[in-house]
Amino acid sequence: MHDNGQLIEVGVSRYAATGEQQCESAITVADEWNHLGLGTLLMEHLIKAARHNGYRQMYSVDSASNAPMRDLARSLGFETYTDPDDRHQVIHRLQL
């Protein structure tokens, strides 16, 4: 987005390899852009890119209280598990 000719970052997404066919993903969206579909668009792009690059599984580690991420993960087909090392975290996992 541009504001008075200056580029403003409203969302960021990335994935990183954590194994031969597995990657960890993360997204963040500026508060004023929440609930407008940007997070879904960013995550769909990551999933497509990861598949294209040969990954078979994508996961995200998030706070168990992060309801927007839990809802997004569910809507995109991720399965959610309590982190066995930290009950305050969840792991969202998607088979690609």
C-alpha positions as a Markdown table, in Angstrom:
| # | Residue | x | y | z |
|---|---|---|---|---|
| 1 | Met | 0.0 | 0.0 | 0.0 |
| 2 | His | 1.2 | 3.5 | -0.6 |
| 3 | Asp | 0.5 | 6.5 | 1.6 |
| 4 | Asn | 1.5 | 9.9 | 0.3 |
| 5 | Gly | 3.8 | 8.2 | -2.2 |
| 6 | Gln | 5.5 | 6.1 | 0.5 |
| 7 | Leu | 5.3 | 2.3 | 0.5 |
| 8 | Ile | 3.6 | 1.0 | 3.7 |
| 9 | Glu | 3.9 | -2.6 | 4.7 |
| 10 | Val | 0.5 | -4.0 | 5.8 |
| 11 | Gly | 1.3 | -7.7 | 5.8 |
| 12 | Val | 4.3 | -10.1 | 5.8 |
| 13 | Ser | 4.5 | -13.8 | 5.1 |
| 14 | Arg | 7.3 | -16.3 | 4.9 |
| 15 | Tyr | 8.1 | -19.9 | 5.1 |
| 16 | Ala | 11.4 | -21.6 | 6.0 |
| 17 | Ala | 12.6 | -25.1 | 5.4 |
| 18 | Thr | 12.8 | -27.2 | 8.6 |
| 19 | Gly | 13.4 | -30.5 | 7.0 |
| 20 | Glu | 13.8 | -32.0 | 3.5 |
| 21 | Gln | 10.1 | -31.8 | 2.8 |
| 22 | Gln | 8.8 | -29.7 | 5.7 |
| 23 | Cys | 8.6 | -26.0 | 6.2 |
| 24 | Glu | 7.4 | -23.6 | 9.0 |
| 25 | Ser | 5.2 | -20.7 | 8.0 |
| 26 | Ala | 4.4 | -17.4 | 9.6 |
| 27 | Ile | 2.2 | -14.4 | 8.6 |
| 28 | Thr | 1.5 | -11.1 | 10.2 |
| 29 | Val | -1.0 | -8.4 | 9.2 |
| 30 | Ala | -1.2 | -4.9 | 10.5 |
| 31 | Asp | -4.1 | -4.4 | 13.0 |
| 32 | Glu | -6.1 | -2.1 | 10.8 |
| 33 | Trp | -6.0 | -4.7 | 8.0 |
| 34 | Asn | -7.3 | -7.6 | 10.1 |
| 35 | His | -10.5 | -9.4 | 9.0 |
| 36 | Leu | -10.2 | -8.1 | 5.4 |
| 37 | Gly | -8.9 | -11.4 | 3.8 |
| 38 | Leu | -5.2 | -10.4 | 3.6 |
| 39 | Gly | -4.1 | -13.1 | 6.0 |
| 40 | Thr | -5.9 | -15.7 | 4.0 |
| 41 | Leu | -4.4 | -14.4 | 0.7 |
| 42 | Leu | -0.9 | -14.4 | 2.2 |
| 43 | Met | -1.3 | -18.0 | 3.5 |
| 44 | Glu | -2.8 | -19.3 | 0.3 |
| 45 | His | 0.2 | -17.8 | -1.6 |
| 46 | Leu | 2.6 | -19.5 | 0.9 |
| 47 | Ile | 0.9 | -22.9 | 0.5 |
| 48 | Lys | 1.0 | -22.7 | -3.3 |
| 49 | Ala | 4.7 | -21.6 | -3.2 |
| 50 | Ala | 5.6 | -24.4 | -0.8 |
| 51 | Arg | 3.9 | -27.0 | -2.9 |
| 52 | His | 5.6 | -25.7 | -6.1 |
| 53 | Asn | 8.9 | -26.0 | -4.3 |
| 54 | Gly | 8.4 | -29.6 | -3.3 |
| 55 | Tyr | 7.4 | -29.4 | 0.3 |
| 56 | Arg | 5.0 | -32.0 | 1.6 |
| 57 | Gln | 4.1 | -30.5 | 4.9 |
| 58 | Met | 3.7 | -27.0 | 6.3 |
| 59 | Tyr | 3.3 | -26.0 | 10.0 |
| 60 | Ser | 3.0 | -23.0 | 12.2 |
| 61 | Val | 3.6 | -22.6 | 15.9 |
| 62 | Asp | 1.3 | -20.1 | 17.6 |
| 63 | Ser | -0.1 | -19.0 | 20.9 |
| 64 | Ala | -3.0 | -21.2 | 21.9 |
| 65 | Ser | -5.0 | -17.9 | 22.6 |
| 66 | Asn | -4.5 | -16.6 | 19.0 |
| 67 | Ala | -8.1 | -17.2 | 17.9 |
| 68 | Pro | -7.7 | -15.4 | 14.5 |
| 69 | Met | -4.8 | -17.7 | 13.5 |
| 70 | Arg | -6.7 | -20.8 | 14.8 |
| 71 | Asp | -9.7 | -19.8 | 12.6 |
| 72 | Leu | -7.5 | -19.1 | 9.6 |
| 73 | Ala | -5.7 | -22.4 | 9.9 |
| 74 | Arg | -8.9 | -24.3 | 10.3 |
| 75 | Ser | -10.4 | -22.6 | 7.2 |
| 76 | Leu | -7.4 | -23.6 | 5.1 |
| 77 | Gly | -7.4 | -27.3 | 6.2 |
| 78 | Phe | -4.7 | -27.3 | 8.8 |
| 79 | Glu | -5.0 | -29.7 | 11.7 |
| 80 | Thr | -4.3 | -28.2 | 15.2 |
| 81 | Tyr | -2.5 | -29.9 | 18.1 |
| 82 | Thr | -1.4 | -28.7 | 21.5 |
| 83 | Asp | 2.4 | -28.3 | 21.5 |
| 84 | Pro | 3.7 | -31.2 | 23.6 |
| 85 | Asp | 6.5 | -29.0 | 25.0 |
| 86 | Asp | 4.3 | -25.9 | 25.8 |
| 87 | Arg | 0.6 | -26.2 | 26.6 |
| 88 | His | 0.3 | -22.4 | 25.9 |
| 89 | Gln | 1.2 | -23.0 | 22.2 |
| 90 | Val | -0.5 | -24.9 | 19.4 |
| 91 | Ile | 0.9 | -26.4 | 16.2 |
| 92 | His | -1.1 | -26.0 | 13.0 |
| 93 | Arg | 0.0 | -28.7 | 10.4 |
| 94 | Leu | -1.0 | -29.0 | 6.8 |
| 95 | Gln | -0.2 | -31.9 | 4.4 |
| 96 | Leu | 0.6 | -30.4 | 1.1 |
